[in-house]
Amino acid sequence: MSRTLILAYGILSYAIFFGVFLYSIAFLGNFYIPNSMDAAPTMAFWPALAINLALLAGFAVQHSVMARPAFKRAWTRIVPEAAERSTYVLFSNLAMIALFVFWQPMGGSVWTVEAEPFRTIIFALYFLGWGVLFYATWLINHFDLFGLRQVWYNFRGTTPPEMTFRVPGMHKWVRHPIYVGWLIIFWATPTMTVAHLVFAVMTTAYIVIAIQFEEKDLVDEFGDDYRDYQKDVGMLLPKVSGPNTPAEA
């Protein structure tokens, strides 16, 4: 594959990501789309639950397996190394699109908040979660995270500089601010249906499990720097004593 095609592929993958990102805001917040997270059910409870669990499992397997170093080493025998991250982003987006298309609302109300200003406060938290998520991607190099950095350097015929261990911005308070953003998004809703609760519980469980694998990879990559960071900074919540981080590398 030529460098120009790899660059175009990376840009296309990123464009799909951005569309999925915007659609996710509407899907999870129940804004302006017919088949949102908490729409009216169209099938019996148990088949709907089975479909939703299968969609969530498919996303979890794809997202975790393709992120592991061993898979990357095998995968880059097929996919150009410069396009590996863009391919991961593309497959993740396809898994999300499948979830949007096939998700089955399940009815039932766990809680509903109609009173103001509480409803507005919850929506404010929801959008805060998206803000935290998006901002956190820039702290760790947004373009590297979504594959554009790799395809751009490849297009120029150079190798991207090695990523060094550092502790920018919110990472001084929690080790995984991206996941913090996701958790706020999943749970900050004025209308918690059964389907939404299933989604929130399963994705929260996935995050807790995924962090264990991700941190093992980070320890393998950064060694004692990351071990010290784990001791000093909370995983998803700030430590009570406040930030006490190692110096940035």
Buried (B, 14 or more C-beta within 10 A) or exposed (E): EEBEEBBBBBBEBBEBBEEBBEBBBBBBBBEEEEBBBBBEBEEEBEEBBEBBEEBBEBBBEBBBEBBBEEBBEEBBEEBBBBBBBBBBBBBBBBBBBBBBEEBBBBBBEEEEBEEEEEBEEBBEBBBBBBEBBEBBBEBBBBBBBBBBBBBBBBBEEEEBEEEEBBBEEBBBBBBBBBBBBBBBBBBBBBBBBBBBBBBBEBBBEBBEEBBEEBBEEBBEEBEEBBBBBEEBBBBBEBBEEEBEBBEEE
